[in-house]
Amino acid sequence: GDPRARGMKIAVIPARGGSKRIPRKNIKPFAGKPMIGYAIEAALACEAIDRVVVSTDDEEISQIAQEFGAELPFRRPAELADDITPTVPVIAHAIEACREQGWDVTHCCCIYPGVPFIRTEDLAAALDLLEQHGGEGYTFPVTGFPSPIQRALKRNEDGSVAPFNPEHVGTRTQDLEPGYFDAGQFYWGGVEAWLAGLNIHAHGRAIVLPEWRVVDIDTPDDWGRAEMLYRALSGAE
């Protein structure tokens, strides 16, 4: 069918040029491919996504993104490309810019550029969850903390520790409710949520990923470990 008849679902990958801890992080080669390529390829492989857009202020990122098959219908303005700009306004800007091109965008998936472990089937599962609830709010992946959060310890300067939740010191692990954290990979949302600036975690539903598929890459050490894990998993599949 004609995608315009049912509204358009787009992916937007926000990829600014500056990055402090890992220079050129978004296009640095990861296991032999520019980092942003993983996000673009996963989005292009998702049948429900009609267009894959990269929002960037950077010429080199722009060229590499186009080589991977992404579209760049607009250039991100400088005031939305600094260290502290939150995600939601960047995606809202992208939606508005795409609508100015005449695209009837109804759903948008923000995919971060540094996600080599992203999977197309996770994108599809989160979209299904969003649509089950009428396209309201957001859906995104989470994973479980490796240890019960109710048993978390705080540590004082002298090295002594104390429980954050003293009431759970004696509770059996299997009786503690599991805690989850945001996997930091992607967020599906209806355009109303993005344009209204709704907080993702306060208006979200989650799919759960296994812990081994969630890797945060902030430092050069993280990068090296993630590459080793990626190569091990690629060889195993």
Residue, then its C-alpha position, 0 to 999 in steps of 0.5 A: g500500500d501507499p505509505r502516505a495513506r497510513g501516515m509515515k513512520i521515520a527513524v531519526i538518528p541524531a549525530r552531531g560532530g563534536s564528541k569529547r571523550i571519543p573524538r569523531k565517535n559517530i563515524k569512527p570505525f567500529a569493528g571495521k564499519p563507521m559507528i553510525g552505519y549500525a544504526i542506519e542499517a538496522a533502521l533500513a532493514c526494519e520494514a515498518i520504517d519508511r524513511v531513515v533520516v540523520s540530523t547532523d551539523d557535520e559535513e563528514i557525518s552527512q556524507i558517510a550517512q548518505e553512503f549508508g543510505a540515510e537521507l539528510p533533508f535538512r541540516r541541524p542548526a548549531e543551537l541544537a548541536d551542543d553538548i547539553t541539548p536534550t534529545v526530545p527537542v532535536i527529534a521535534h525539530a527533525i519531525e517539523a523539518c520533515r513535515e515542511q518537506g511534505w512528509d506526513v510523519t505520524h511516528c518517529c523512532c529516535i535511534y542513537p548513532g553509537v549502537p552497534f548492538i542494535r537489532t531490527e527485531d527490537l525496533a519492530a517489537a517496540l513499535d508493536l508495543l507502541e501501536q498496541h497502546g494507540g501510538e501514545g507516548y513512547t516505547f524503548p528498550v530496557t535491561g535488568f540491573p545485574s544485581p538487585i537495586q534494593r540491595a544497593l550500597k552507598r560508600n562513605e569517604d572512610g570506606s564504610v558502607a550502608p544500605f540505601n534501603p535498610e528495610h530490604v537487608g533481610t529480604r530474599t533476592q527472589d522476593l525483590e522486584p527486578g529493577y531496569f535501566d534504559a538501554g540507551q539505544f532508541y525511542w519510538g514515539g507518536v509525533e504528538a509526544w515528541l512535539a509536546g516535549l513529553n519526558i520519555h521515561a515518564h510517558g514510556r513503555a518498555i521492551v526488555l533486552p538481555e543484559w549482554r546486548v546492552v553496552d554503553i560506549d563512553t570511553p576508549d576503554d568501553w569502545g575496546r571492550a565493546e568491539m571484542l564483545y561484538r566480534a565474539l558475538s558475530g563469530a558465534e551467530 
